[in-house]
């Protein structure tokens, strides 16, 4: 028996929940404490529920582009977008249909010009009325990079792109489409805004108690109707056992980030249940290819590390059979989805690549923020043994938080999202486009390799399906050859939920508490 098999649970009785079989952040900012809004006590008198959610951590700032897993859960209730992805267009929460949001409609005027008709009479949380100027400012400020693609005129906001952008609507359904008030943002600055954000969403900022909680309160002047909840409190509860215990005793209504092998108490409780989805994300080991002396800067070593891992076994055992080995090919891409297979488990192939590279047992140092990603600590313990079996000397260092990460080590545990319902998201969004958050992990720091740039540009600007699909396939081929990251598996997000709570989790990290997705419990 291989040694690492003792680190994996035996296949036996699974948790009684079923996963949705569909597609599926960094240094901590300075913490602040603000007081809760004065209107909370009055609002409670109407009998709406004060929802309490326990999750492993909270984030200090919540600007419109807070895309880390915990911050993203909060901001989904604070901001509205020009275009919405309707997750409920599939009953299981995996829908990808794009529908009007703060933009009532849109029309493509030319290959590079789109007109968005902006919804009128929408109020921000400070009581001011949203204008097309606010819309233009929000988009330009978030992603303009010194340019101003959006221009406001009456009820129309026109976007002019440098090149044809077939993914524009999908882009507007991401954080890029979040709208916020120009006057307030400019008065308090980026940092001040992130600490006390204002949007048009159904719930407004109530306050943050550092290390304890974030509270949102119902915004009863919401353009989409009275919010179904009185307030939402996100509580910081790092220990899984404490989150589960709080759910069982009624202290919490929803708990997040549960490892599937620890759901037994909830499975056996009459008042609670597990609701789980395989999310549009991939856990991975990303290499600092640029780093001098990094043995894994040689792509043969990176690929050997990938081939040495039985990722299907890891996905099956660590996630109780609920997921699969990861790729950058997501079903949420619709007709562009290619059902791409992950690199195979091939230990002999790994040894051959190591010999070809002249590998002689040099240490490869990986860093992991312990407990940040569900099951990552377990996965790294298993991976270390698998690497050892083929002769790879990998040292995994567990650290306490992202603030300690820096640029030490030859690689680090991370994750990436599909981001949008188009192949311009995911791989290209993170590793190729201007501003991508993985650009510094290429061999020449911040410089996208020419072949990646060429195919990514074709995906981003291609005018027809065949051109874009072929470029996407070529980009995936390059990825499998270069292995900038080892894609481990698609994670499962398991929520513990009160059974009487009519709420559906989505196949992303957003948590939606608008009227369409949760009942008014008065």
C-alpha positions in Angstrom: 0.0 0.0 0.0 1.3 3.4 -0.9 2.0 5.6 2.2 -0.2 8.4 1.0 -3.2 6.1 0.9 -3.3 6.3 4.7 -3.9 10.1 4.5 -7.0 9.6 2.4 -10.3 8.5 3.9 -11.6 5.2 2.7 -14.5 5.2 0.2 -17.5 4.3 2.3 -20.7 5.8 3.4 -21.0 9.4 2.1 -22.7 12.3 3.7 -26.4 12.3 2.7 -26.2 15.5 0.8 -25.8 15.6 -2.9 -23.7 18.2 -4.7 -25.0 20.2 -7.7 -23.3 18.5 -10.6 -22.7 21.7 -12.6 -20.0 24.3 -13.4 -18.9 25.7 -11.1 -7.2 37.6 -2.2 -4.5 38.6 -0.5 -2.8 40.6 2.3 -5.3 41.6 5.0 -6.1 45.3 4.9 -6.1 47.4 8.0 -9.0 46.6 10.3 -11.5 49.3 11.4 -14.5 49.4 13.7 -17.6 51.3 12.9 -20.8 51.7 14.8 -24.0 50.0 13.7 -26.7 52.1 12.0 -29.2 53.8 14.3 -32.2 52.6 12.3 -31.7 48.9 13.1 -33.8 48.7 16.2 -36.8 50.4 14.5 -36.6 48.2 11.5 -36.8 45.1 13.7 -40.3 46.0 14.7 -41.7 44.8 11.3 -40.9 41.2 12.1 -38.4 40.4 9.3 -35.7 38.0 10.1 -32.2 39.0 11.3 -30.2 36.4 9.5 -26.9 35.2 11.0 -24.2 33.6 8.9 -21.0 32.1 10.3 -18.0 31.9 8.1 -14.2 31.3 8.8 -13.2 35.0 8.3 -14.3 38.5 7.3 -12.6 41.1 5.2 -11.7 44.6 6.3 -12.6 46.5 3.1 -15.6 46.0 0.8 -15.1 48.1 -2.3 -17.0 47.2 -5.5 -14.2 44.8 -6.6 -13.8 42.8 -3.4 -13.5 39.4 -5.1 -12.0 37.3 -2.4 -14.3 34.5 -1.3 -15.4 36.1 2.0 -15.6 39.7 0.9 -17.5 38.7 -2.3 -20.3 37.1 -0.2 -20.9 40.5 1.5 -20.7 42.9 -1.4 -23.3 40.9 -3.4 -26.0 42.4 -1.2 -24.5 45.9 -1.2 -24.1 46.6 -4.9 -26.2 46.1 -8.0 -24.8 45.6 -11.5 -25.6 46.8 -14.9 -26.3 43.2 -16.0 -27.2 40.3 -13.8 -26.3 36.7 -14.2 -29.5 34.8 -13.4 -28.3 31.8 -11.4 -31.9 30.8 -10.9 -32.5 30.4 -14.6 -31.5 26.8 -13.6 -33.3 25.7 -10.4 -30.1 24.3 -8.9 -28.5 27.7 -8.9 -26.1 27.1 -11.9 -27.9 29.3 -14.4 -25.9 31.5 -16.8 -28.6 33.6 -18.5 -27.8 37.3 -18.6 -30.7 39.6 -17.7 -31.2 43.4 -17.1 -30.0 44.9 -13.8 -29.4 48.6 -13.4 -29.4 48.7 -17.2 -32.9 48.1 -18.4 -31.8 47.3 -21.9 -28.8 47.5 -24.2 -28.1 47.6 -27.9 -24.9 47.2 -29.9 -24.6 50.3 -32.1 -21.3 49.3 -33.8 -18.7 46.6 -33.3 -17.1 48.7 -30.6 -20.0 50.8 -29.3 -22.9 49.7 -27.0 -25.7 51.8 -25.5 -27.1 50.9 -22.1 -30.4 52.4 -21.1 -30.1 53.1 -17.4 -32.9 52.5 -14.9 -34.3 55.7 -13.5 -35.3 56.6 -9.9 -32.8 54.2 -8.3 -31.5 55.4 -4.9 -28.1 54.9 -3.4 -27.9 54.0 0.3 -27.2 57.7 1.2 -30.5 58.7 -0.3 -29.0 60.3 -3.5 -30.4 59.3 -6.9 -28.2 57.3 -9.2 -27.4 59.0 -12.5 -25.9 57.9 -15.8 -22.9 60.0 -14.7 -22.5 57.7 -11.6 -22.7 54.7 -14.0 -20.0 56.1 -16.3 -17.8 57.0 -13.3 -18.1 53.6 -11.7 -17.1 51.6 -14.8 -14.3 54.0 -15.8 -13.0 54.2 -12.2 -13.0 50.4 -11.7 -11.5 49.3 -15.1 -10.8 52.4 -17.1 -7.0 52.3 -16.6 -6.8 56.0 -17.2 -9.2 55.9 -20.1 -13.0 56.5 -20.0 -14.8 53.9 -22.2 -18.2 54.9 -20.7 -19.8 58.2 -21.4 -23.1 59.4 -20.0 -25.8 61.2 -21.9 -29.4 61.5 -20.5 -30.6 58.0 -19.7 -28.0 56.4 -21.9 -24.5 55.3 -21.0 -22.5 54.4 -24.0 -19.4 52.3 -23.8 -16.8 52.5 -26.5 -14.2 49.7 -26.5 -10.8 49.8 -28.1 -11.6 46.6 -30.0 -14.7 44.5 -30.5 -15.5 42.8 -27.2 -17.9 39.9 -27.6 -17.8 39.2 -23.8 -18.9 42.7 -22.8 -22.3 41.7 -21.4 -20.7 38.9 -19.4 -18.1 41.4 -18.2 -20.9 43.8 -17.0 -22.4 40.9 -15.0 -19.2 40.7 -12.9 -17.8 43.1 -10.3 -16.9 45.4 -13.3 -20.6 46.2 -13.5 -21.1 47.3 -9.9 -22.3 50.8 -9.6 -21.6 53.3 -6.8 -22.0 57.1 -6.1 -19.3 59.3 -7.6 -19.6 62.2 -5.1 -19.3 60.0 -2.0 -16.4 58.0 -3.5 -14.5 61.1 -4.4 -15.1 62.6 -1.0 -13.8 59.7 1.1 -11.3 58.1 -1.3 -10.8 54.5 -2.2 -9.8 53.3 1.2 -12.5 55.2 3.0 -15.1 53.9 0.6 -14.0 50.3 1.1 -14.4 50.7 4.8 -17.9 52.1 4.6 -19.3 51.3 1.1 -22.4 52.6 -0.5 -24.3 51.0 -3.4 -27.8 50.5 -4.7 -28.3 47.0 -3.4 -31.1 45.7 -1.1 -28.9 45.8 2.0 -26.7 48.7 3.2 -23.6 48.8 5.3 -24.3 48.5 9.0 -20.8 48.3 10.4 -17.8 46.0 11.1 -16.5 44.9 14.5 -12.9 43.9 13.8 -12.3 40.2 14.2 -16.0 39.5 15.0 -18.6 40.5 12.5 -20.0 42.6 9.6 -23.6 43.7 9.7 -25.8 44.8 6.7 -29.3 46.4 7.2 -32.3 46.3 5.0 -32.4 49.3 2.5 -36.2 49.7 2.4 -36.0 52.2 -0.5 -34.5 49.5 -2.7 -35.7 49.9 -6.3 -36.3 46.1 -6.5 -38.9 46.2 -3.6 -38.6 45.8 0.2 -35.8 43.4 1.1 -37.0 40.2 2.7 -34.6 40.3 5.6 -34.3 43.0 8.3 -30.5 42.5 8.6 -27.7 40.1 7.7 -24.8 39.5 10.1 -21.7 37.8 8.9 -19.9 36.4 12.0 -16.2 35.4 12.0 -16.0 31.9 13.3 -12.7 30.2 12.2 -13.3 26.8 13.8 -15.5 24.4 11.7 -16.7 22.6 14.9 -17.9 26.0 16.3 -19.8 26.9 13.2 -21.5 23.5 13.2 -22.3 23.7 16.9 -23.8 27.2 16.5 -26.0 26.0 13.6 -27.3 23.1 15.6 -28.1 25.3 18.7 -29.9 27.9 16.5 -27.3 30.6 17.1 -26.6 30.7 13.3 -29.0 30.3 10.4 -26.3 29.5 7.7 -22.7 28.3 8.1 -20.2 28.2 5.3 -17.1 26.4 4.2 -17.8 23.0 5.7 -15.5 20.0 4.7 -17.8 17.2 3.4 -16.3 14.7 5.9 -17.5 16.8 8.9 -21.2 17.2 8.0 -22.4 14.2 10.1 -23.9 16.2 13.0 -25.9 18.3 10.5 -27.0 15.3 8.5 -28.4 13.7 11.6 -30.2 16.8 12.9 -33.9 17.3 12.1 -33.8 21.0 11.9 -30.8 21.5 9.6 -29.4 20.2 6.4 -26.4 20.5 4.0 -26.9 22.4 0.7 -23.8 22.0 -1.4 -22.6 23.1 -4.8 -19.5 22.4 -6.9 -18.4 25.9 -7.5 -16.9 27.6 -10.6 -13.5 27.7 -9.1 -10.3 25.6 -9.0 -7.8 25.1 -6.2 -4.3 25.1 -7.4 -0.5 25.4 -6.7 0.9 28.4 -8.4 4.6 28.7 -9.2 6.8 31.7 -8.9 8.5 31.0 -12.2 10.5 34.2 -12.2 12.3 33.4 -9.0 16.0 32.8 -9.3 17.1 29.4 -8.0 13.5 28.0 -8.3 13.8 24.4 -9.6 10.2 24.5 -10.6 11.0 27.4 -13.0 11.8 24.5 -15.4 8.4 23.5 -17.0 9.5 19.8 -17.0 9.6 19.9 -13.2 6.3 21.6 -13.0 4.7 19.1 -15.3 6.4 16.2 -13.4 4.8 17.5 -10.2 1.4 17.6 -11.9 1.8 14.0 -13.4 2.9 12.7 -10.0 -0.5 13.6 -8.4 -3.4 11.3 -8.7 -5.8 14.3 -8.7 -8.9 12.2 -9.5 -8.2 10.1 -6.4 -7.6 13.2 -4.3 -10.8 14.8 -5.6 -12.8 11.7 -4.9 -11.5 10.9 -1.4 -10.9 14.4 0.0 -14.3 15.6 -1.3 -16.3 12.4 -0.7 -16.8 11.7 -4.4 -18.4 15.0 -5.0 -16.0 16.6 -7.5 -13.3 16.0 -10.0 -9.8 17.0 -11.0 -9.6 20.6 -12.1 -9.1 22.4 -15.4 -9.7 25.9 -16.7 -12.6 24.6 -18.9 -15.9 25.3 -17.2 -19.4 24.1 -18.2 -20.6 27.6 -17.5 -18.9 28.7 -20.7 -21.9 27.2 -22.6 -21.2 26.4 -26.2 -17.5 27.1 -25.7 -17.2 24.3 -23.1 -14.9 21.6 -24.4 -15.1 19.0 -21.6 -11.4 19.1 -21.3 -9.7 16.3 -19.4 -7.2 17.1 -16.7 -3.6 16.1 -17.1 -3.4 12.3 -16.2 -1.8 10.6 -13.3 1.4 9.3 -14.8 4.2 8.7 -12.2 6.5 7.1 -14.8 6.1 10.1 -17.1 6.9 12.3 -14.1 10.1 10.4 -13.5 11.1 10.6 -17.2 10.7 14.4 -17.1 12.7 14.7 -13.9 15.5 12.7 -15.5 15.4 14.8 -18.6 15.6 18.0 -16.5 18.5 16.6 -14.5 16.6 16.8 -11.3 18.7 15.6 -8.3 16.5 16.0 -5.3 16.7 19.8 -5.0 14.1 21.2 -2.6 10.9 22.8 -3.9 9.4 25.0 -1.3 5.6 25.6 -1.3 3.7 27.9 1.1 0.1 27.5 2.2 -2.1 29.7 4.3 -3.4 27.1 6.8 -7.2 26.7 6.9 -7.9 29.3 4.2 -9.1 27.0 1.6 -11.4 24.1 2.7 -9.5 20.8 2.5 -6.2 22.4 1.2 -4.2 21.4 4.3 -5.3 17.8 3.8 -4.6 17.9 0.0 -1.1 19.2 0.6 -0.4 16.4 3.1 -1.5 13.9 0.5 0.4 15.6 -2.4 3.6 15.7 -0.4 3.6 11.9 -0.1 2.7 11.5 -3.8 5.6 13.7 -4.8 7.9 11.8 -2.5 7.0 8.5 -4.2 8.4 9.7 -7.5 11.5 11.3 -5.9 10.4 14.9 -5.7 11.6 16.8 -2.6 8.8 19.1 -1.8 8.6 21.0 1.4 5.2 22.5 2.3 5.2 25.3 4.8 2.0 26.3 6.5 1.6 30.0 7.5 -1.1 31.8 9.5 -2.4 34.4 7.1 -1.9 36.1 3.7 0.0 39.0 5.3 2.8 36.5 5.9 2.9 35.2 2.3 5.2 37.8 0.7 7.2 36.4 -2.2 9.0 33.6 -0.3 8.9 30.1 -1.6 8.9 28.6 -5.0 5.1 28.3 -5.2 2.0 28.8 -3.1 -1.6 27.4 -2.7 -4.2 29.6 -4.4 -7.4 29.4 -6.3 -9.1 31.0 -9.3 -12.6 31.5 -10.5 -14.4 31.3 -13.8 -15.2 35.0 -13.2 -17.7 35.2 -16.1 -19.8 33.1 -18.4 -17.3 33.4 -21.3 -13.9 31.9 -22.0 -12.5 35.5 -21.7 -12.9 34.8 -18.0 -10.9 32.2 -16.0 -7.4 31.5 -17.5 -7.2 34.6 -19.8 -8.9 36.9 -17.2 -6.3 36.0 -14.6 -3.2 35.2 -16.5 -3.3 37.3 -19.7 -5.5 40.4 -19.7 -4.2 43.8 -18.6 -4.5 43.9 -14.8 -4.8 40.1 -14.4 -4.0 39.1 -10.8 -1.7 36.2 -11.9 0.5 38.2 -14.3 3.5 38.3 -11.9 3.7 34.5 -11.9 5.1 34.3 -15.4 8.8 33.6 -16.0 9.3 37.3 -16.8 7.3 39.0 -14.0 4.3 40.8 -15.4 5.0 40.0 -19.0 2.5 37.6 -20.8 4.2 35.1 -23.1 3.7 35.9 -26.8 1.7 32.8 -27.6 -0.6 33.3 -24.6 -1.1 36.9 -25.6 -1.9 36.0 -29.2 -4.6 33.4 -28.4 -6.0 35.4 -25.5 -6.4 38.5 -27.7 -8.2 36.3 -30.2 -10.6 35.2 -27.5 -11.2 38.7 -26.3 -11.6 40.3 -29.6 -12.7 37.5 -32.0 -15.8 38.3 -34.0 -17.1 34.8 -34.5 -17.6 31.6 -32.5 -15.1 29.5 -34.6 -12.2 31.9 -34.1 -12.8 32.3 -30.4 -13.4 28.6 -29.7 -10.2 27.6 -31.6 -8.2 30.2 -29.7 -9.6 29.0 -26.4 -8.6 25.4 -27.2 -5.1 26.5 -28.1 -4.8 28.4 -24.9 -5.7 25.3 -22.9 -3.1 23.4 -24.9 -0.4 25.9 -23.9 -1.5 25.7 -20.3 -1.2 21.9 -20.2 2.3 22.2 -21.7 3.6 25.0 -19.5 1.8 24.1 -16.3 2.1 27.6 -14.6 -0.1 26.2 -11.9 -1.1 22.7 -10.9 -4.9 22.7 -11.0 -6.0 20.3 -8.3 -9.8 20.1 -8.3 -13.0 22.0 -8.4 -13.9 22.6 -4.7 -17.3 22.0 -3.2 -19.0 24.7 -1.1 -21.1 23.0 1.5 -23.4 25.2 3.5 -25.2 24.1 6.7 -28.7 25.7 6.6 -31.8 25.7 8.7 -34.3 23.5 6.8 -37.1 26.1 7.1 -34.9 28.7 5.2 -36.0 28.9 1.6 -32.7 29.9 0.1 -30.6 28.4 -2.8 -26.8 28.5 -2.9 -25.3 29.5 -6.3 -22.4 27.8 -8.1 -20.2 30.7 -7.2 -19.2 32.2 -3.9 -21.9 34.9 -4.0 -24.7 34.6 -1.4 -27.9 36.2 -2.7 -30.6 37.4 -0.3 -32.8 39.3 -2.8 -36.5 38.5 -2.9 -36.1 36.0 -5.8 -33.8 33.8 -3.7 -35.1 34.0 -0.1 -38.6 34.2 1.3 -39.8 37.0 3.5 -40.1 35.1 6.8 -42.6 37.3 8.7 
